[in-house]
Amino acid sequence: MRSVSTSCPDRALHIFASLFHVDPVSLCLAFLAVPACVQAMQPGRAGRAVVLCVAALAAVLGLSPAVQAVALGVIAAQDREACPAVWSVPALLLSVLFPAQTVVVLAVLPVLFWSALVRRPDGGQEGGAFPAVMGVLGVSLVWHAPAAVSAELVAGLGAAVIGLLGRSVLGACRPGDLGLLRPVLLMVLVVAAQAEGLAVCARIALEATLLDLSLLVLTAALGRVFPVLSVLRLPFPPLPGLVVLWLGIHAALGMAAGVEGWSVLGVGVALLLGLLGLSDILVVGRVFRAWQGRVSGVSVLLVGAGSLLLPALVFGMLSPVLHFVGGEWVWPVWRMGGGDGASLRLPAFVLTGAVLWCVLVRPWRIVGGIVQTASMLLPALGNLLSVGDGLFEEAPSLGWKMRCVIVEGRRRLRVLQGMKAPVLPDLRQGAVGLWLMLLGLVLAVLGVMA
């Protein structure tokens, strides 16, 4: 009787492991996906957030490609500005038939980031409907595709970023939140470093990935109440965005120095990370310019606490995940290593400066003045960060042949967009049933192929 009772938990654990991803990275992504769904909560529509949360957990933890495809389809159906069905349905079906292939991974990424990068309406919400959820799902998609060729993924992401920027410049429209692609690019570095046996480089890239995702989740969960928190994404000292950029660049240069064939590719990834950091500046500037409220004392406190403690808290809480990838326990509280002998002592300077400032200035006596100063500086900061938007206000003057090529491309794009139905019904209510029907179709095809 005792042997039967003791084997039941092992059997249950075996069954659970056969249905879900149970590695620390997948569990960490699932942990981040839950608060990321807070952004979908609206008065009287809590069910939408529940459906989004369940689908996100299924997409992150599910082992079955069919379950992952259905979950991604349900999530995409919650957004009215989602990727057109003429692209999303074939891409998700191919992800079931040919899972973890490089071309399929690149084809599924537009399904996740379409509303944030391609069809962002003017004056709409920056980053699409669920930017943090899509960021977590993009990272999970790359993590669960170790067979994909990392160099091709980097080339595809780089081409997408350059293409989107070129479209914005030539079309005189502001680009979307390109920074959402940075965690995906960093996870590509993690997978590539693991494949080459560079555990330290993989850990550094994973640190940058998790900190970047944590910033997205924090902004999604508290951004409606405290829009000022978006400033934490900026790549300026002493903000955590600088830590993400520094770690990512050192991980990319570590790959360039330690892996044959990555010399040019690693430098290109480092430059691409810098370009995405500039995109964050434009996005945060637009958020500040559109915000009409006043800065509260809690907002100032949260920004200060995030600048001081967020990297250490993220790396400390997620140290088991970093140990799983890097093989060593780390908690960079005082300084951060880049894996190549370099170290960033930003936490040391920030903590020391904060202590001296508190002792000498005693800010609790003048907290009202600090909040008032922040309220006055916020519009000026928004205007300063949005200076680069002038690049996208007017299309550049091009030659006649180039303009003919652009006009012809736009005409073909309109024809492609006209392939989908001009008026689509609201599929959000019946999304689960629709994608379950598609799941049955996929299973039938797999049965015939078997």
C-alpha positions as CSV (number, residue, x, y, z in Angstrom):
1,M,0.0,0.0,0.0
2,R,2.8,2.4,0.8
3,S,4.5,1.8,-2.5
4,V,1.3,2.6,-4.3
5,S,0.8,5.8,-2.3
6,T,4.3,6.9,-2.9
7,S,4.2,6.2,-6.6
8,C,1.0,8.3,-7.1
9,P,2.8,11.7,-6.8
10,D,5.5,10.5,-9.1
11,R,3.0,9.3,-11.6
12,A,1.1,12.6,-11.4
13,L,4.3,14.5,-11.9
14,H,5.2,12.3,-14.9
15,I,1.8,13.0,-16.5
16,F,2.1,16.7,-15.8
17,A,5.6,16.7,-17.4
18,S,4.3,14.9,-20.4
19,L,1.7,17.6,-21.0
20,F,3.5,20.8,-20.0
21,H,6.9,22.4,-20.1
22,V,8.2,22.3,-16.6
23,D,11.7,23.8,-17.1
24,P,12.5,26.9,-15.0
25,V,12.5,29.3,-17.9
26,S,9.0,28.2,-19.1
27,L,7.7,28.4,-15.5
28,C,9.2,31.9,-15.2
29,L,7.6,33.0,-18.4
30,A,4.2,31.7,-17.1
31,F,4.8,33.6,-13.9
32,L,5.3,36.8,-15.9
33,A,2.3,36.2,-18.2
34,V,-0.2,36.4,-15.3
35,P,0.4,40.0,-14.3
36,A,0.8,40.9,-17.9
37,C,-2.8,40.1,-18.5
38,V,-3.9,42.8,-16.1
39,Q,-3.8,45.3,-19.0
40,A,-6.8,43.5,-20.5
41,M,-9.0,44.0,-17.4
42,Q,-11.8,46.5,-18.1
43,P,-14.9,47.3,-16.0
44,G,-17.6,44.7,-16.7
45,R,-15.3,42.6,-18.9
46,A,-13.2,40.6,-16.5
47,G,-13.9,37.4,-18.5
48,R,-11.7,38.8,-21.3
49,A,-8.7,38.9,-19.0
50,V,-9.4,35.4,-17.7
51,V,-9.6,34.0,-21.3
52,L,-6.4,35.9,-22.2
53,C,-4.6,34.6,-19.1
54,V,-5.6,30.9,-19.6
55,A,-4.7,31.1,-23.3
56,A,-1.3,32.7,-22.5
57,L,-0.5,30.0,-19.9
58,A,-1.5,27.3,-22.5
59,A,0.7,28.9,-25.1
60,V,3.7,29.2,-22.8
61,L,3.4,25.8,-20.9
62,G,1.7,23.6,-23.5
63,L,3.8,20.9,-25.1
64,S,1.4,20.2,-27.9
65,P,1.9,22.4,-31.0
66,A,-1.8,22.2,-31.7
67,V,-2.7,23.5,-28.2
68,Q,-0.1,26.3,-28.6
69,A,-1.6,27.3,-32.0
70,V,-5.1,27.3,-30.7
71,A,-4.1,29.4,-27.7
72,L,-2.3,31.9,-29.9
73,G,-5.3,32.1,-32.2
74,V,-7.6,32.8,-29.2
75,I,-5.3,35.6,-28.0
76,A,-5.1,37.1,-31.5
77,A,-8.9,37.1,-31.8
78,Q,-9.2,39.3,-28.7
79,D,-7.6,42.2,-30.6
80,R,-9.7,44.0,-33.3
81,E,-6.4,45.2,-34.9
82,A,-4.9,41.7,-35.0
83,C,-3.0,40.2,-37.9
84,P,-5.2,39.5,-41.0
85,A,-6.6,36.0,-41.1
86,V,-5.1,35.6,-44.6
87,W,-1.7,35.4,-42.8
88,S,-2.4,34.3,-39.2
89,V,-4.4,31.1,-40.0
90,P,-1.9,29.6,-42.4
91,A,1.0,30.6,-40.1
92,L,-0.6,28.9,-37.1
93,L,-1.6,25.8,-39.1
94,L,2.0,25.5,-40.3
95,S,3.2,25.9,-36.7
96,V,1.3,22.7,-35.9
97,L,2.5,20.7,-38.9
98,F,6.1,21.9,-38.8
99,P,6.8,23.0,-35.2
100,A,10.0,24.8,-34.2
101,Q,11.1,25.4,-37.7
102,T,12.9,28.7,-38.4
103,V,10.6,29.9,-41.2
104,V,7.5,29.0,-39.1
105,V,8.8,30.9,-36.1
106,L,9.4,34.0,-38.2
107,A,5.9,33.6,-39.7
108,V,4.2,33.4,-36.3
109,L,5.9,36.5,-34.9
110,P,3.7,38.9,-37.1
111,V,0.7,37.2,-35.6
112,L,1.8,38.4,-32.2
113,F,3.2,41.8,-32.9
114,W,1.0,43.0,-35.9
115,S,-1.2,45.5,-34.0
116,A,1.8,46.9,-32.1
117,L,4.1,47.3,-35.1
118,V,2.2,47.4,-38.4
119,R,-1.4,48.5,-37.7
120,R,-0.9,50.9,-34.7
121,P,-3.7,53.5,-35.1
122,D,-2.8,57.1,-34.6
123,G,-3.6,58.2,-31.1
124,G,-4.2,54.6,-30.0
125,Q,-2.5,52.8,-27.2
126,E,1.2,52.4,-27.7
127,G,2.3,48.9,-28.2
128,G,-1.0,47.4,-29.3
129,A,-3.7,45.9,-27.0
130,F,-1.5,43.5,-24.9
131,P,2.2,44.4,-25.5
132,A,3.5,42.6,-22.4
133,V,1.6,39.4,-23.2
134,M,2.9,39.4,-26.7
135,G,6.4,40.0,-25.5
136,V,6.2,37.0,-23.2
137,L,4.7,34.8,-26.0
138,G,7.4,35.9,-28.4
139,V,10.1,34.9,-26.0
140,S,8.4,31.6,-25.3
141,L,8.1,30.9,-29.0
142,V,11.8,31.2,-29.5
143,W,12.7,29.3,-26.3
144,H,10.6,26.4,-27.3
145,A,12.2,26.2,-30.8
146,P,15.8,25.3,-30.1
147,A,16.1,23.6,-33.5
148,A,15.6,26.9,-35.3
149,V,18.7,28.5,-36.8
150,S,19.6,31.4,-34.6
151,A,21.5,33.3,-37.4
152,E,18.4,33.2,-39.6
153,L,16.2,34.4,-36.7
154,V,18.5,37.3,-36.2
155,A,18.5,38.1,-39.9
156,G,14.7,37.9,-40.0
157,L,14.3,40.2,-36.9
158,G,16.8,42.7,-38.3
159,A,15.1,42.8,-41.7
160,A,11.7,43.3,-39.9
161,V,13.1,46.3,-37.9
162,I,14.7,47.9,-40.8
163,G,11.7,47.3,-43.0
164,L,9.3,48.8,-40.4
165,L,11.6,51.9,-40.0
166,G,11.8,52.3,-43.7
167,R,8.0,52.1,-44.0
168,S,7.6,54.8,-41.4
169,V,10.1,57.1,-43.0
170,L,8.8,56.7,-46.5
171,G,5.2,56.7,-45.4
172,A,5.6,59.7,-43.0
173,C,4.0,57.8,-40.1
174,R,5.4,57.1,-36.7
175,P,6.8,53.7,-36.0
176,G,5.2,51.3,-33.5
177,D,6.9,50.1,-30.3
178,L,9.8,48.3,-31.9
179,G,11.2,47.7,-28.4
180,L,8.8,44.8,-28.1
181,L,11.1,42.8,-30.4
182,R,14.1,43.3,-28.1
183,P,13.2,40.4,-25.6
184,V,12.7,38.1,-28.6
185,L,16.1,39.1,-30.0
186,L,17.8,38.6,-26.6
187,M,16.2,35.1,-26.3
188,V,17.7,34.2,-29.7
189,L,21.1,35.0,-28.1
190,V,20.3,32.8,-25.2
191,V,19.4,29.8,-27.4
192,A,22.4,30.4,-29.7
193,A,24.8,30.7,-26.7
194,Q,23.4,27.5,-25.2
195,A,23.9,25.7,-28.5
196,E,27.5,26.8,-28.6
197,G,28.2,25.9,-25.0
198,L,28.7,29.5,-23.8
199,A,26.9,29.2,-20.5
200,V,28.0,32.6,-19.1
201,C,27.0,34.4,-22.3
202,A,23.6,32.7,-22.2
203,R,23.1,33.8,-18.6
204,I,24.0,37.4,-19.4
205,A,21.5,37.4,-22.3
206,L,18.8,35.8,-20.1
207,E,19.4,38.5,-17.4
208,A,18.7,41.2,-20.0
209,T,15.7,39.3,-21.4
210,L,14.0,38.8,-18.0
211,L,14.7,42.4,-16.9
212,D,13.2,43.7,-20.2
213,L,10.1,41.5,-19.8
214,S,9.8,42.6,-16.2
215,L,9.7,46.3,-17.3
216,L,7.1,45.5,-19.9
217,V,4.9,43.6,-17.3
218,L,5.3,46.4,-14.7
219,T,4.3,49.0,-17.3
220,A,1.3,46.9,-18.4
221,A,0.1,46.2,-14.8
222,L,0.5,49.7,-13.5
223,G,0.7,51.9,-16.6
224,R,-2.9,53.0,-16.6
225,V,-2.6,54.4,-13.0
226,F,1.0,55.5,-13.2
227,P,2.0,56.3,-16.8
228,V,5.3,57.7,-15.6
229,L,6.6,54.2,-15.0
230,S,7.3,54.0,-18.8
231,V,10.4,56.1,-18.1
232,L,12.0,53.0,-16.6
233,R,12.5,51.6,-20.1
234,L,14.7,54.5,-21.2
235,P,18.4,53.6,-21.8
236,F,19.7,56.3,-19.6
237,P,21.4,56.1,-16.2
238,P,20.3,55.3,-13.6
239,L,17.2,53.6,-15.2
240,P,16.9,49.8,-15.6
241,G,16.7,50.3,-19.4
242,L,20.4,51.1,-19.5
243,V,21.1,47.8,-17.7
244,V,19.1,45.9,-20.4
245,L,21.0,47.6,-23.2
246,W,24.4,47.1,-21.5
247,L,23.8,43.4,-20.8
248,G,22.4,42.7,-24.3
249,I,25.3,44.4,-26.0
250,H,27.9,42.5,-24.0
251,A,26.1,39.2,-24.7
252,A,26.1,39.9,-28.4
253,L,29.8,40.9,-28.4
254,G,30.5,37.8,-26.3
255,M,29.0,35.7,-29.1
256,A,31.0,37.6,-31.7
257,A,34.2,36.9,-29.9
258,G,33.6,33.3,-28.8
259,V,31.7,31.7,-31.8
260,E,33.0,31.2,-35.2
261,G,30.7,32.8,-37.8
262,W,29.2,35.3,-35.3
263,S,31.8,38.0,-35.7
264,V,29.7,40.2,-38.0
265,L,26.4,38.9,-36.7
266,G,27.2,39.6,-33.1
267,V,28.2,43.2,-33.9
268,G,25.0,43.5,-36.0
269,V,22.9,42.4,-33.0
270,A,24.6,44.9,-30.8
271,L,23.8,47.7,-33.3
272,L,20.3,46.5,-33.6
273,L,19.8,46.6,-29.8
274,G,21.0,50.2,-29.8
275,L,18.5,51.0,-32.6
276,L,15.7,49.5,-30.5
277,G,16.8,51.6,-27.5
278,L,16.4,54.7,-29.7
279,S,12.9,53.5,-30.5
280,D,12.1,53.3,-26.8
281,I,12.9,57.0,-26.5
282,L,10.4,57.9,-29.2
283,V,7.7,55.7,-27.6
284,V,8.1,57.0,-24.1
285,G,8.2,60.6,-25.4
286,R,4.8,60.1,-27.1
287,V,3.4,58.6,-23.9
288,F,4.5,61.7,-22.0
289,R,3.2,64.1,-24.5
290,A,-0.2,62.4,-24.7
291,W,-0.6,62.3,-20.9
292,Q,-2.5,65.3,-19.4
293,G,-2.4,64.4,-15.7
294,R,-0.2,65.4,-12.9
295,V,2.6,63.5,-11.3
296,S,1.7,62.0,-8.0
297,G,4.1,61.4,-5.1
298,V,3.5,57.7,-5.5
299,S,4.7,57.9,-9.1
300,V,7.9,59.6,-8.1
301,L,8.4,57.0,-5.3
302,L,7.9,54.1,-7.8
303,V,10.2,55.5,-10.3
304,G,12.9,56.1,-7.7
305,A,12.4,52.6,-6.2
306,G,12.5,51.0,-9.7
307,S,15.7,52.7,-10.6
308,L,17.3,51.7,-7.3
309,L,16.0,48.2,-6.7
310,L,14.3,46.7,-9.7
311,P,17.4,45.0,-11.3
312,A,18.5,43.5,-8.0
313,L,15.0,42.3,-7.2
314,V,14.5,40.7,-10.6
315,F,17.8,38.9,-10.6
316,G,17.4,37.8,-7.0
317,M,13.9,36.5,-7.4
318,L,14.7,34.7,-10.7
319,S,18.2,33.5,-9.7
320,P,17.1,29.8,-9.9
321,V,16.3,30.4,-13.6
322,L,19.7,32.1,-14.2
323,H,21.3,29.1,-12.4
324,F,19.5,26.7,-14.6
325,V,20.9,28.4,-17.7
326,G,24.3,29.7,-16.5
327,G,25.2,27.0,-14.1
328,E,26.1,29.4,-11.2
329,W,24.2,31.3,-8.6
330,V,24.3,35.1,-9.1
331,W,22.7,38.0,-7.4
332,P,24.3,41.2,-8.8
333,V,23.3,43.7,-6.2
334,W,26.4,45.9,-6.1
335,R,27.7,45.4,-9.6
336,M,26.8,43.5,-12.8
337,G,29.2,41.4,-14.9
338,G,29.1,41.4,-18.7
339,G,30.7,37.9,-19.0
340,D,33.8,39.2,-20.7
341,G,35.5,40.7,-17.7
342,A,33.7,44.1,-17.9
343,S,31.4,45.1,-15.0
344,L,28.8,47.8,-14.6
345,R,28.9,49.4,-11.2
346,L,25.8,51.4,-11.8
347,P,23.9,49.9,-8.8
348,A,26.8,50.8,-6.5
349,F,26.8,54.5,-7.6
350,V,23.0,54.7,-7.6
351,L,22.7,53.2,-4.1
352,T,25.5,55.3,-2.7
353,G,24.2,58.5,-4.2
354,A,20.7,57.8,-3.0
355,V,21.9,57.2,0.6
356,L,24.0,60.4,0.6
357,W,21.1,62.4,-0.9
358,C,18.6,61.1,1.7
359,V,21.1,62.0,4.5
360,L,22.0,65.4,3.3
361,V,18.8,66.6,1.6
362,R,16.2,64.8,3.7
363,P,13.7,64.7,0.8
364,W,10.7,63.7,3.0
365,R,10.6,67.4,4.2
366,I,10.3,68.7,0.6
367,V,8.4,65.9,-1.0
368,G,5.8,68.5,-2.3
369,G,8.5,70.4,-4.0
370,I,9.9,67.3,-5.6
371,V,6.5,66.2,-7.0
372,Q,5.8,69.8,-8.3
373,T,9.2,69.9,-10.0
374,A,8.5,66.5,-11.6
375,S,5.1,67.7,-12.8
376,M,6.7,70.7,-14.5
377,L,9.5,68.7,-16.0
378,L,7.3,66.0,-17.5
379,P,6.0,67.9,-20.5
380,A,9.5,69.2,-21.3
381,L,10.9,65.7,-21.0
382,G,8.1,64.5,-23.4
383,N,9.0,67.1,-26.0
384,L,12.7,66.4,-25.6
385,L,12.2,62.7,-26.1
386,S,9.9,63.2,-29.1
387,V,12.4,65.3,-31.1
388,G,13.1,62.3,-33.3
389,D,9.5,62.1,-34.4
390,G,10.4,64.9,-36.9
391,L,12.0,62.2,-39.0
392,F,8.6,60.7,-39.7
393,E,6.5,63.8,-40.2
394,E,7.3,64.3,-43.9
395,A,8.3,61.8,-46.5
396,P,11.7,62.4,-48.0
397,S,12.1,63.6,-51.6
398,L,13.0,60.8,-53.8
399,G,13.8,60.3,-57.5
400,W,11.2,59.5,-60.1
401,K,12.1,55.9,-60.5
402,M,12.2,55.3,-56.7
403,R,8.8,56.9,-56.3
404,C,7.3,54.7,-59.1
405,V,8.6,51.6,-57.2
406,I,7.1,52.8,-54.0
407,V,3.7,53.6,-55.6
408,E,3.7,50.2,-57.2
409,G,4.5,48.6,-53.9
410,R,1.7,50.4,-52.2
411,R,-0.7,49.4,-54.9
412,R,0.2,45.8,-54.5
413,L,-0.1,46.1,-50.7
414,R,-3.6,47.5,-51.1
415,V,-4.5,44.5,-53.3
416,L,-3.2,42.2,-50.7
417,Q,-5.1,43.9,-48.0
418,G,-8.2,43.7,-50.1
419,M,-8.0,39.9,-50.1
420,K,-9.5,39.8,-46.6
421,A,-13.1,40.6,-45.9
422,P,-13.6,44.4,-45.5
423,V,-15.9,44.0,-42.6
424,L,-15.2,41.2,-40.1
425,P,-17.5,40.1,-37.4
426,D,-16.4,40.5,-33.8
427,L,-14.7,37.1,-33.3
428,R,-13.7,37.7,-29.7
429,Q,-16.9,36.1,-28.2
430,G,-16.6,32.9,-30.3
431,A,-12.8,32.8,-30.5
432,V,-12.5,29.6,-28.4
433,G,-15.1,27.7,-30.5
434,L,-13.6,28.9,-33.7
435,W,-10.1,27.8,-32.8
436,L,-11.3,24.5,-31.4
437,M,-12.8,23.8,-34.7
438,L,-9.5,24.6,-36.4
439,L,-7.8,22.3,-33.9
440,G,-10.1,19.5,-34.9
441,L,-9.2,20.1,-38.6
442,V,-5.5,20.0,-37.8
443,L,-5.8,16.8,-35.8
444,A,-7.8,15.2,-38.7
445,V,-5.0,16.2,-41.1
446,L,-2.4,14.8,-38.7
447,G,-4.3,11.6,-38.5
448,V,-4.5,11.2,-42.2
449,M,-0.8,11.9,-42.5
450,A,0.0,9.3,-39.9
